Amino acid sequence: MLMALATLSAPGSAQGKRAEKPENVKAMMLAKFAAFLTKANGTKPAKGQPLRIGIVGSDATAVAAQKALPGRQVDGRTVEIVAITLDDAKAGRSPCELLYVAIDIEPEALAEIVAAHKALAVPLIAERKGFAASGGGIQLFLDGDNVRFQVNQEALKAQGVVPAPQFLNLSRRAP
């Protein structure tokens, strides 16, 4: 599983393969992240339970996730995409295990979403510059042609989520 995440963070290859579109790589990363995050009490959902990824807003990554992820298997679980309204996200009503916040969400609304999820075990993921530094759980960003991510370990800890050490090793500081 770790190799799968590492290969997703490097879409191009020296063998001349066509590089994946960044939004497709980011969408796949959303699903892979769940395998590296555990609730602080050590519990993980049973393999038969669906992996519910919430999406609030719309951008290229959200559209790619809605097309590519439903029905995929991750760690023995079937991915389901759940559309979350802005009002529900701002109120902390996110019936999912991960919540992706699209770039079209206004900064003020994003701050409300972060505040509402501060103590909920629902890691927040976004591409917005400075997201991890402002309290978000995982920030996606481009580093040249590669998709990378930064983990805000303190934000995840406050949410009761523990990232795997291997996951933290792959994390990079966003520019």
C-alpha positions as CSV (number, residue, x, y, z in Angstrom):
1,M,0.0,0.0,0.0
2,L,2.8,2.4,0.8
3,M,4.4,1.8,-2.6
4,A,1.0,2.6,-4.2
5,L,0.9,6.0,-2.5
6,A,4.5,6.7,-3.3
7,T,3.9,6.0,-7.0
8,L,0.8,8.2,-7.0
9,S,2.9,11.1,-5.8
10,A,5.1,10.8,-8.9
11,P,2.9,10.7,-12.0
12,G,5.6,10.8,-14.6
13,S,8.3,8.2,-15.2
14,A,11.6,7.8,-16.8
15,Q,10.2,5.0,-18.9
16,G,8.3,7.5,-21.1
17,K,4.8,6.6,-19.8
18,R,2.3,9.4,-20.2
19,A,1.9,11.4,-17.0
20,E,-1.5,11.2,-15.3
21,K,-3.4,14.5,-15.0
22,P,-2.8,16.0,-11.6
23,E,-6.5,16.0,-10.7
24,N,-6.7,12.3,-11.3
25,V,-3.6,11.6,-9.2
26,K,-5.1,13.8,-6.4
27,A,-8.4,12.0,-6.6
28,M,-6.7,8.6,-6.2
29,M,-4.6,9.9,-3.3
30,L,-7.9,10.8,-1.5
31,A,-8.8,7.2,-1.4
32,K,-5.3,5.9,-0.5
33,F,-5.0,8.3,2.4
34,A,-7.7,6.4,4.4
35,A,-5.4,3.4,4.7
36,F,-2.8,5.5,6.6
37,L,-5.1,7.2,9.1
38,T,-6.4,5.5,12.2
39,K,-8.6,6.8,15.0
40,A,-6.7,7.6,18.2
41,N,-8.5,4.8,20.0
42,G,-7.0,2.3,17.5
43,T,-10.2,1.3,15.8
44,K,-10.5,0.9,12.1
45,P,-13.7,0.2,10.3
46,A,-14.3,-3.4,9.3
47,K,-13.1,-4.4,5.8
48,G,-16.7,-4.9,4.6
49,Q,-17.8,-1.3,5.5
50,P,-17.7,1.3,2.8
51,L,-15.0,4.0,2.7
52,R,-17.1,7.2,2.6
53,I,-15.2,10.2,1.2
54,G,-17.1,13.5,1.4
55,I,-16.7,16.3,-1.1
56,V,-17.8,19.8,-0.5
57,G,-17.6,22.2,-3.5
58,S,-16.4,21.5,-7.0
59,D,-13.1,21.6,-8.7
60,A,-11.1,19.4,-11.1
61,T,-10.1,17.0,-8.3
62,A,-13.6,16.8,-6.9
63,V,-14.9,16.0,-10.4
64,A,-12.2,13.4,-11.0
65,A,-12.9,11.8,-7.6
66,Q,-16.6,11.6,-8.4
67,K,-15.9,9.8,-11.7
68,A,-13.0,7.5,-10.7
69,L,-13.4,6.5,-7.1
70,P,-16.9,5.1,-6.6
71,G,-16.7,1.3,-6.4
72,R,-12.9,1.1,-6.1
73,Q,-11.5,-1.1,-3.4
74,V,-9.2,0.4,-0.8
75,D,-7.9,-1.8,2.0
76,G,-10.8,-4.3,1.4
77,R,-13.4,-1.5,1.4
78,T,-15.5,-0.1,-1.4
79,V,-15.2,3.6,-1.9
80,E,-18.4,5.7,-1.8
81,I,-18.4,9.5,-2.7
82,V,-20.8,11.6,-0.6
83,A,-21.7,15.1,-1.7
84,I,-21.7,17.3,1.4
85,T,-23.5,20.7,1.2
86,L,-21.6,23.8,2.3
87,D,-24.1,24.3,5.2
88,D,-23.6,20.8,6.5
89,A,-19.8,21.1,6.2
90,K,-19.8,24.4,8.1
91,A,-21.9,22.8,10.8
92,G,-19.7,19.7,11.1
93,R,-22.2,17.4,9.7
94,S,-20.0,15.2,7.5
95,P,-21.1,11.6,7.5
96,C,-17.8,10.4,6.0
97,E,-14.3,9.4,7.0
98,L,-12.4,12.0,4.9
99,L,-13.7,15.3,3.7
100,Y,-12.2,17.0,0.6
101,V,-12.8,20.7,0.4
102,A,-12.7,22.0,-3.1
103,I,-10.8,25.1,-4.1
104,D,-14.0,27.0,-5.0
105,I,-15.0,27.2,-1.3
106,E,-14.5,30.8,-0.1
107,P,-11.7,31.3,2.6
108,E,-14.3,32.4,5.2
109,A,-16.4,29.3,4.7
110,L,-13.2,27.1,4.7
111,A,-12.3,28.6,8.1
112,E,-15.8,27.7,9.4
113,I,-15.4,24.1,8.1
114,V,-12.0,23.7,9.8
115,A,-13.4,25.1,13.0
116,A,-16.5,22.8,12.9
117,H,-14.3,19.7,12.3
118,K,-11.6,20.6,14.8
119,A,-12.7,17.9,17.3
120,L,-14.3,15.4,14.8
121,A,-12.4,12.4,13.5
122,V,-12.9,13.4,9.9
123,P,-9.6,14.5,8.4
124,L,-9.9,17.6,6.1
125,I,-8.1,17.6,2.8
126,A,-7.7,20.6,0.5
127,E,-5.5,22.1,-2.2
128,R,-5.6,25.7,-0.9
129,K,-2.3,27.4,-0.3
130,G,-1.6,27.5,3.5
131,F,-4.4,25.0,4.3
132,A,-2.2,22.8,6.5
133,A,-0.7,25.8,8.3
134,S,-4.2,27.2,9.0
135,G,-5.4,24.1,10.8
136,G,-6.3,21.7,7.9
137,G,-5.3,18.1,8.1
138,I,-3.8,17.4,4.7
139,Q,-2.8,19.8,2.0
140,L,-2.4,18.7,-1.6
141,F,0.0,20.7,-3.8
142,L,2.0,20.4,-7.0
143,D,5.8,20.3,-6.8
144,G,6.8,20.6,-10.5
145,D,5.0,17.7,-12.2
146,N,4.5,15.8,-9.0
147,V,1.5,15.8,-6.6
148,R,2.6,16.0,-3.0
149,F,0.9,16.5,0.3
150,Q,1.7,18.1,3.7
151,V,0.3,16.6,6.8
152,N,-0.6,18.8,9.8
153,Q,0.0,16.2,12.5
154,E,-1.2,18.5,15.3
155,A,-4.6,19.1,13.6
156,L,-5.1,15.4,13.0
157,K,-4.1,14.6,16.6
158,A,-6.7,17.2,17.8
159,Q,-9.3,15.4,15.7
160,G,-8.4,12.1,17.2
161,V,-6.7,10.8,14.1
162,V,-3.3,9.2,14.0
163,P,-1.3,9.1,10.8
164,A,0.9,6.1,10.1
165,P,4.7,6.8,10.4
166,Q,5.2,5.8,6.7
167,F,2.5,8.3,5.7
168,L,4.4,11.1,7.6
169,N,7.6,10.1,5.9
170,L,6.0,10.8,2.5
171,S,4.7,14.1,3.7
172,R,6.4,17.2,2.4
173,R,6.3,20.9,3.4
174,A,4.1,22.8,1.0
175,P,5.6,25.9,-0.6
